[in-house]
Each structure stands twice: as C-alpha cells, then as structure tokens.
Amino acid sequence: MAIYAIGDIQGCLDELLALLDKIAFDEKKDQLWFVGDLVNRGAKSLETLRFVKKLGDVAVTVLGNHDVHLLVAAHFPERVKHKDTIQPILDATDCDELLQWLRQKPLFHYDETLKMGLLHAGLPPQWDLLQTQAMARLAEQALQANDKNFLAQLYGDRPDVWTDDLDGMERLRFIFNCFTRMRFCDSNGRLNFKYNGELGSQPAYLLPWFEVEQRKTADVKLIFGHWAALGFYTGKNCFSIDTGCVWGNELTALRLDSGRFEQFHVASLRQ
C-alpha cells in the first residue's frame, strides 16, 4: 500500500489523471490525500468533484478555501465571481449530492500511524495537536449544519489573532481562516491576508506561519497546499505541495509512507 498526498487540483482533472498514471496508482491498495481546493479556476471542477467522490474511502480530502466558497455560493449565487468555474457544479443534476458529500469533509486529518497531519492552509502558533483537532471538529460541525445564516457571516479578516476567549462566530471565522486561508502572520500569530507571494516578498515583521518560534505543532509533520507562490517546500516538519497547476505550472504528488518523501510531478496543460 502506498499513500500519496496531492496538491491543489482546482478542476485540473486531466493533470490529476496523468499524475495518477505516473505514480501507478492502484485503487485497490493505495490511498490519496488531497490538500483541498478540488475545485475552481480549472476547466473541469464538476468532473473533478465527481471523480474524487467516486474514489470513496481511497481518498482522504480536507477542505480548502475554494471548496468552502462553493458551499457558500450554493446559498448565495451572487457571490460567484467571473473567474470562478463552479457554476457547472451548481447547475448539475447531482449538485445536492456532491455538496452534501463535500460538506462532510474535514478541515484537518491526522494519521496516528504516520504521525502526519493534512490541512489546506495553516495553523496558529498557539494550538497544539489536540487543540488543532478540537478546533477543526468545532468548525466542521458548524459547516455540516448547512445554516445559511452561519455561511453569511463566515467571510471576514477579523478577528486576526487567537485568544482563548474568542467565542461564537468570531471563533469559528478565525478557525476557518487558519485552516483555509492562512499564509503569513506576525510573531504572535496575527494573520495577514495582504501578502501571498514568495518567501521574502513580505515585510520583515511577517513570517510564514510554519516559521513562527514556539509553534506548538512544530513536532508534528504537516502536509499542506494553498500557497502556489511558495511552491514545493520542505522544512520545519512541513511539506508544501501546491505547485500551481491551475496557474500553468505543475501538479505534485508526495509519497508519505515510504519515509523518503518521493516527489512526482506532471506539467500543467494550461497555457
């Protein structure tokens, strides 16, 4: 059995199929970990969602910001943007079934055997593994309720720093922003969404979330995506595998079970 983590697909199904051929994926014995953003911006978001859903337990999928955007847009169609490619999903005859499946996906997955966690974006330095798991469950339960009022309040950049007394919608919004949007923060874990470029492009007071000193998950191996400008990166027990397929670069798979963290790449078909 092999376990592969795969970077942000964003509707690039043809590249995903080519990558699965390259790693000789065997649906009967292998497992795939998807870092989120299955959909949006690529041409085959609907087909990608159907394909991953059909994989069943073979696929472990966490939610990314584009996946959450799809779930929100199902209630608020005015939020569909001109660059989005999610309308075919919303128009599909199996839309409700696909969204119900997606809504049940976690924000964080942890494998006790591999001692590895899977998430889309980042974690604040104040959370250890147990709190990370608890915060993910809390937010997942809120999303699974499919409450239109909750979804209407989900977006926003505040609060931008964790405190234990955050409550209600403020706590939930912060949790979602960490798991699905986070890249840079300051030394106290204060989130910053203005900068999303390469390392070194940010002001001196900002750090990539995984480099904050005394981060309480520093001893946990974490696989994440979301940050195409960062590209493939290893360090601080973290593995970034969003290599910008939808932007014309590559789609990446990382083997997790062999101990060697072998990389596999296929070129984007987007010009």
C-alpha positions, 0 to 999 in steps of 0.5 A, a space after each residue: 500500500 502506498 499513500 500519496 498526498 496531492 496538491 491543489 487540483 482546482 478542476 485540473 482533472 486531466 493533470 490529476 489523471 496523468 499524475 495518477 498514471 505516473 505514480 501507478 496508482 492502484 485503487 485497490 491498495 493505495 490511498 490519496 490525500 488531497 490538500 483541498 481546493 478540488 475545485 475552481 479556476 480549472 476547466 473541469 471542477 464538476 468532473 473533478 468533484 465527481 471523480 474524487 467522490 467516486 474514489 470513496 474511502 481511497 481518498 482522504 480530502 480536507 477542505 480548502 478555501 475554494 471548496 468552502 466558497 462553493 458551499 457558500 455560493 450554493 446559498 448565495 449565487 451572487 457571490 460567484 465571481 467571473 473567474 470562478 468555474 463552479 457554476 457547472 457544479 451548481 447547475 448539475 443534476 447531482 449538485 445536492 449530492 456532491 455538496 452534501 458529500 463535500 460538506 462532510 469533509 474535514 478541515 484537518 486529518 491526522 494519521 496516528 500511524 504516520 504521525 502526519 497531519 493534512 490541512 489546506 492552509 495553516 495553523 496558529 502558533 498557539 494550538 497544539 495537536 489536540 487543540 488543532 483537532 478540537 478546533 477543526 471538529 468545532 468548525 466542521 460541525 458548524 459547516 455540516 449544519 448547512 445554516 445559511 445564516 452561519 455561511 453569511 457571516 463566515 467571510 471576514 479578516 477579523 478577528 486576526 489573532 487567537 485568544 482563548 476567549 474568542 467565542 461564537 462566530 468570531 471563533 469559528 471565522 478565525 478557525 476557518 481562516 487558519 485552516 483555509 486561508 492562512 499564509 503569513 502572520 506576525 510573531 504572535 500569530 496575527 494573520 495577514 491576508 495582504 501578502 501571498 507571494 514568495 518567501 521574502 516578498 513580505 515585510 520583515 515583521 511577517 513570517 510564514 506561519 510554519 516559521 513562527 518560534 514556539 509553534 506548538 505543532 512544530 513536532 508534528 509533520 504537516 502536509 499542506 497546499 494553498 500557497 502556489 507562490 511558495 511552491 514545493 517546500 520542505 522544512 520545519 516538519 512541513 511539506 508544501 505541495 501546491 505547485 500551481 497547476 491551475 496557474 500553468 505550472 505543475 501538479 505534485 504528488 508526495 509519497 508519505 509512507 515510504 519515509 523518503 518523501 518521493 516527489 512526482 510531478 506532471 506539467 500543467 496543460 494550461 497555457 
